[in-house]
Amino acid sequence: MLLKNCFYVSAHDGSALTDVDIRIEKNRINEIGKNLSDRSVAGSHELNIDCSSCVVIPGLVNTHHHFYQTLTRNLPSVQNAKLFEWLLYLYDVWKNIDEEAVYYSSLIAIGELLKTGCTLSTDHHYLYPENFSGDLMGIQFAAAEKLGMRFSPSRGSMSLSKKNGGLPPDSVVQDEARILEDSARVIEKYHDASDDSMRKIVLAPCSPFSVTPENMKETARLAREHGVRLHTHLAETQDEEDFCQAKFGKNPLALMEDVGFVGNDVFFAHGVFFNDGELQTLARTRTSIAHCPSSNMRLGSGIARVREMLDRGITVGIGVDGSASNDTSDMLGELRNALLLQRVKYGASALTAREALAMGTRNGAEILNFPSAGMIKIGALADLALFDINKLEYTGSLSDPLAALLFAGINHQTKYTIVDGKLVVDHGRLVGENEELIVLKGNAISRKLLEARS
């Protein structure tokens, strides 16, 4: 593939390249320069794409999501609810999720992500209904392969049900022996640690209010035994702080330290309620954060101290979070909200456009352990997002085309998205599956779930 005459390219060293070509061979960036010659020869054709109106950035990296929640967005009963109330209502819907729901919700979320520039994503699926059969993570990997997403999902878990002092009902939790057994199975079956892997596994107990400390400790042990990343929700709301103090006599991060769930292989979702000392702990242990600004605003959870985290050397990535607490999987839009929300808290210079883009690319790739992703340079993975900037909504913004993607625009969709050297979004449309079919099936499954609850 040859990307011709790229209007603006965001290079790995922060420099801007203009009117350059990018050659992709197999799944890597092979050459960057002006007026590169076509290498098509007999029996082999090099696809040429005119990028003269495109801003080219590294593919965005989503560090926190719940794909299944695309089926339960925007429910009137919880549009104005706080997290715990919101969860208690939705557990009664989600307990009926089946194999078809997992597959199509994954297509919906992955499709939205790809169309808004995301080429690498995790997914935190912690919900295992008692009547669910089949290989849940295998279903998700099938959806990712269908659409062409580089995918590093987490084998989530909940073991602390309402009867044992937790939040979720019995119908969506598993016993800890089963959790650990299946966690080992999915690592063995799906985890590929290679540099250009399309499949990596993360282990992710849901939260301090839905798993036991013992489950956290044993999951951390298992993950480190196999060299995979660890993830959980942490310090998202004041209610979580109060729960941990009442049940364990300590704050959420202190609990995580006790069970060995900190370190450079750990990333927490949210991290809104960290005090100064806890920020120092995160920096000292090199524990990372998946910042989810839209969800934090949507649920009224608060504003994470991202500016202070970055200043302390804490690696912060971006996550869209679940589509029922955000209502979109708009990855570029999430970067814009991250930029603006920090300015609400810290002022007009709190976060720059390039810092937000770094969080959404290089930082995210580092968090998910994909060292060759999240950058544009020779030898890097050919994961790219191309935005057509020759549009009405970008008119007058071309003094800084890169920042224009966050400050300007009314449509966050790419013209082209490339993953592993393959075109997966072409002129704004998914290549791997019919979008109308996904919409039709997704809405039908959503209606079925809502009717089952009522």
Summary of the structure (lengths in Angstrom):
residues: 454
radius of gyration: 21.3
end to end distance: 51.2
largest distance: 71.7
contacts: 1660
relative contact order: 0.17
helix: 41%
strand: 19%
